[in-house]
Amino acid sequence: MLETETKISAEAYVLAPDQDTRVELSWEKVRDEIVALAAKIDYSPDIIIGIARGGMVPSILLSQQLNIENIHALKVVKHGTRREVIAEVFTDVSGKNVLVVDDMLETGNGMKEVKKFLEAKGADVRTACLYVMPHTEFNPDYSLQGMTKVIKFPWD
């Protein structure tokens, strides 16, 4: 388990009827989890960047909790085991504090690539996500807990 993890109640999750390997999360629980994640963030971002698609809703909700109006998105594509950022940030991130957000890290390779991409542009980057799978290759700066099952978010 990650050091920054906290426990959340098991009754917050309902098994998706068609897949016993996925856990479904309600909008109400998402809001609660975003509040909990925002409380852990001891960083003052100038910009929040969501990783499209899964990180879009959490990045918007976090921007509201942290009162950050400057929000953008980056898209990452997978080429075999390699990841590539294919969208450009249309604002200068040099010297800025940037918080990169995703919903859940399975391998973490997309988050790792976005962090590297933004740091090459001169940004001070921190990363956040709601949940982390145990086999991830990248540990975010902020998360709630490790999960052994894939979460079915309301926006999926």
C-alpha positions in Angstrom: 0.0 0.0 0.0 1.1 3.6 -0.6 2.0 5.8 2.3 -0.6 8.4 1.3 -3.5 6.0 1.2 -6.6 6.2 3.4 -9.4 3.6 3.8 -12.8 4.3 2.3 -16.0 2.4 3.1 -16.7 -0.8 1.2 -20.4 0.1 1.0 -19.5 3.0 -1.4 -18.9 0.4 -4.1 -21.3 -1.8 -6.0 -20.2 -4.6 -8.3 -21.2 -3.8 -11.8 -23.8 -6.4 -12.8 -22.1 -7.5 -16.0 -18.5 -7.6 -14.7 -17.4 -9.0 -11.4 -13.9 -7.6 -11.9 -15.0 -4.0 -11.9 -16.3 -1.8 -9.1 -18.9 0.8 -9.9 -18.7 4.2 -8.2 -21.6 6.6 -7.7 -21.6 10.4 -8.5 -22.2 11.1 -4.8 -19.1 9.0 -3.8 -17.0 10.7 -6.5 -17.8 14.1 -5.0 -16.9 12.8 -1.5 -13.6 11.3 -2.9 -12.7 14.5 -4.7 -13.1 16.5 -1.4 -10.9 13.9 0.4 -8.3 14.1 -2.4 -8.3 17.9 -2.4 -7.7 17.9 1.4 -4.5 15.9 0.8 -3.1 18.4 -1.8 -0.5 20.6 0.0 0.6 22.3 -3.3 -0.7 25.5 -4.9 -1.1 24.8 -8.6 -1.3 27.6 -11.1 -2.8 25.2 -13.7 -4.6 21.9 -13.5 -4.2 19.5 -16.5 -6.5 16.5 -16.8 -5.4 13.5 -18.8 -8.1 12.9 -21.4 -10.5 11.1 -21.0 -10.6 9.6 -17.5 -8.9 12.6 -15.9 -11.3 15.2 -17.3 -14.1 15.0 -14.7 -11.8 14.7 -11.7 -9.7 17.6 -12.9 -12.8 19.8 -13.2 -14.0 18.8 -9.8 -10.6 19.3 -8.2 -10.3 22.7 -9.9 -13.6 23.7 -8.1 -12.4 22.4 -4.8 -9.0 24.1 -5.1 -10.4 27.3 -6.6 -8.2 27.0 -9.7 -9.7 28.5 -12.9 -6.8 27.6 -15.3 -7.6 24.1 -16.5 -6.4 22.2 -19.6 -6.3 18.7 -21.0 -3.7 16.5 -22.6 -4.3 13.3 -24.5 -1.9 10.4 -24.3 -1.9 7.5 -26.9 -0.5 4.1 -26.5 1.9 2.6 -29.1 2.6 -0.9 -27.8 4.2 -0.3 -24.4 5.2 3.3 -25.2 3.0 6.3 -24.5 3.0 9.6 -26.4 1.4 13.0 -25.6 -0.4 14.0 -28.8 -2.1 17.2 -27.7 -0.4 20.5 -26.9 -0.8 22.8 -23.9 -1.9 26.2 -25.3 -0.5 28.1 -22.4 3.0 28.8 -21.2 3.7 26.3 -18.3 7.3 27.4 -17.8 7.9 28.3 -14.2 4.3 27.3 -13.3 3.0 24.9 -10.7 1.1 22.3 -12.6 -1.2 19.6 -11.1 -1.8 16.6 -13.5 -4.9 14.7 -12.8 -6.3 11.2 -13.8 -9.0 9.1 -12.4 -7.1 5.8 -11.8 -3.6 4.6 -12.5 -3.4 1.1 -13.8 0.2 1.1 -15.2 0.8 4.8 -14.6 2.7 5.1 -17.9 0.4 7.8 -19.3 0.8 10.0 -16.1 4.6 9.4 -16.2 4.8 10.6 -19.8 2.6 13.7 -19.2 4.8 14.6 -16.2 8.0 14.3 -18.3 6.4 16.3 -21.2 5.4 19.2 -18.9 8.7 19.2 -17.0 10.5 19.5 -20.4 8.5 22.7 -20.9 9.8 24.1 -17.5 6.8 23.3 -15.3 7.0 22.2 -11.6 4.7 19.2 -11.8 2.8 17.3 -9.2 0.4 14.4 -9.9 -2.9 13.3 -8.4 -5.5 10.5 -9.0 -8.2 8.9 -7.0 -7.0 5.3 -7.1 -3.9 3.4 -7.9 -3.6 -0.3 -9.0 -1.0 -2.3 -7.2 1.0 -3.0 -10.4 1.4 0.6 -11.3 4.9 1.7 -12.4 4.3 5.3 -11.3 3.3 6.5 -7.9 1.4 9.8 -7.9 2.1 12.6 -5.4 -1.5 12.5 -4.2 -4.0 9.6 -4.2 -6.6 8.1 -2.0 -5.9 4.4 -2.0 -4.8 1.4 -3.9 -7.4 -0.7 -5.6 -7.2 -4.3 -6.8 -10.2 -3.9 -9.1 -10.8 -1.5 -11.9 -13.3 1.2 -11.0 -16.3 1.9 -13.3 -16.6 5.7 -12.9 -19.9 7.4 -13.7 -18.3 9.0 -16.8 -17.1 5.7 -18.2 
